[in-house]
């Protein structure tokens, strides 16, 4: 899920809020109190990642390359334009790419915009929805605060 608040985080100027996770348990989340934003990052569900790597039979170097590819897709809007970009994102050596590239490519989907991954697109859409809700809430709060000014 998101960042979990601890007494250390709260003492560093963060307040705690609760949200329900996938198993419908309440979890405590850290929210900044000083007007700064928590850095938006790539949401990695380790269990899902490990299962997909295990099913594909990836070794440690290939797993790291796959993780780098997913991170690169996340930071570029969900797509990498071609195989060369995928190879560069993986940072595998030429020898390792020749051996492992086809297996890594099999884990991705091909769309007109290039290579992508379903989970990355879902997480980006979720992050955009959250960002939009927060933007609207900020506008509403600003209007109510500054309407008389």
N, C-alpha and C positions, 0 to 999 in steps of 0.2 A: 504494500500500500504506500502511503506517504511516510514522511519522517515521523518518528515517534518521539513525543516530548518526554524529557527526563528532567529531574530537578536541576541538573546542570544547565540544560537549555533554557529552562524557565528563569534561572538566575542570570542568564546572559541576555535578558531583555525579551524573552519570548513568552507568550502565554499559551495555554493549552486549550485546544478545542477537541471535540470528539466527532468521530465519523464512523460509520459502519463499514467493515471490510467485507470481502467476498463471503466469508463464513458467517456473516451477520453478527459479528462481535463488535462491540464498541472499542475503538482504539483512540488513543490520545495523540493529537497532532500538534506540532509546534507552529505557531503563528508569530510573526514579528510584531513587536509593539512599538518600535521606533521608526516606523514608516519605511523601512527597507523591505525588499523582497527576498524571500528565500529563492535560491537559484533553482530554476526549472531544470531538471535533468532527465536522462533517459531512464525510463522505468524498466527495470530488468527483473523479471520473475524467474528466479534461479531454477526452481523446479521445472518449469516449462523449458527453459533454455537447456538444462542438463538432459532432459528427456529427448529433446530434438537432436542434440549432439550424440547421445547414446544410440538413438535409432539410426542415425547416419553413420555411426562408427567413426567419429572424428577423434583424432589424437589431440594432444594438448596444443600443439602449434596451430592446428586447423581450428580448434575451438576458439583460440585467441583471434585468429583471422576472421572467423564468423562473427564474433563479438564486435570486432572493429568495423566490419561491414555494416552490421545493424546500427551501431552508433553513428556511423557516417551517414547512413540513410536517414536516421532520426534528425541529425543536424542539418541535412540538406532538403528537408521537406518530404522525405519518404521515398525518394527515387535516386538511383544512380544511372546515368545516361547509357553506359555501355559496359562491356566486359572489362575494358581497360580501366575504367573508374572503379569497378568492383575489385579488380586485382590491386590497384593502388590503395584502396581503402583497407584491404586485408593486410597489407605490408608483408606478405609472404615473399620469400626469395623466389627467383625465377625457377629454380629447380623444384622447390616445394609447390609453387603454383602449378607447374606442369603436372605434378603428381596429384595435387589436391583440388585444383581449381574446378574441375568438372563436378566433384562432389559438393563443393560449396555452392556452385551455380544451381545445382538441383534443389537446394533448400530455398531458393528465391523464386519469385514469380516474375514473368516477363509481361510488361504492359507497353503500350505505345510510347510512354514517357521513358521507358528503360526498365531496369531491374528494381523490384520492390519486395516487400515482405508484408504479409497481411497483418501481423501483430504490430509492426511499426506504424502502419497506416491507422489502425484502430487506436493506438496510444496517442498519435498525433491529433486525431479527431477528438479524442477525449480531452486532451490538453487544450485544444482550441475552444471546445465547449466551456470548459472551466474558465478559461481566460475571458471569454465573452460574457459569461455570467458575472464575473468579478468586475469587468469593465462597466457593465450596466449598473451594477450596484454602486460603483464609485461615482458614476455620473449622477445617479439618483441622490446619493449622499451629498454630493457637491451642490446640486440644485437646491436641496432642502436647507443646506447650511448658508449658501450665499444668495438666496433669492431676494433678500432685503437689501443687499449691498449695491 
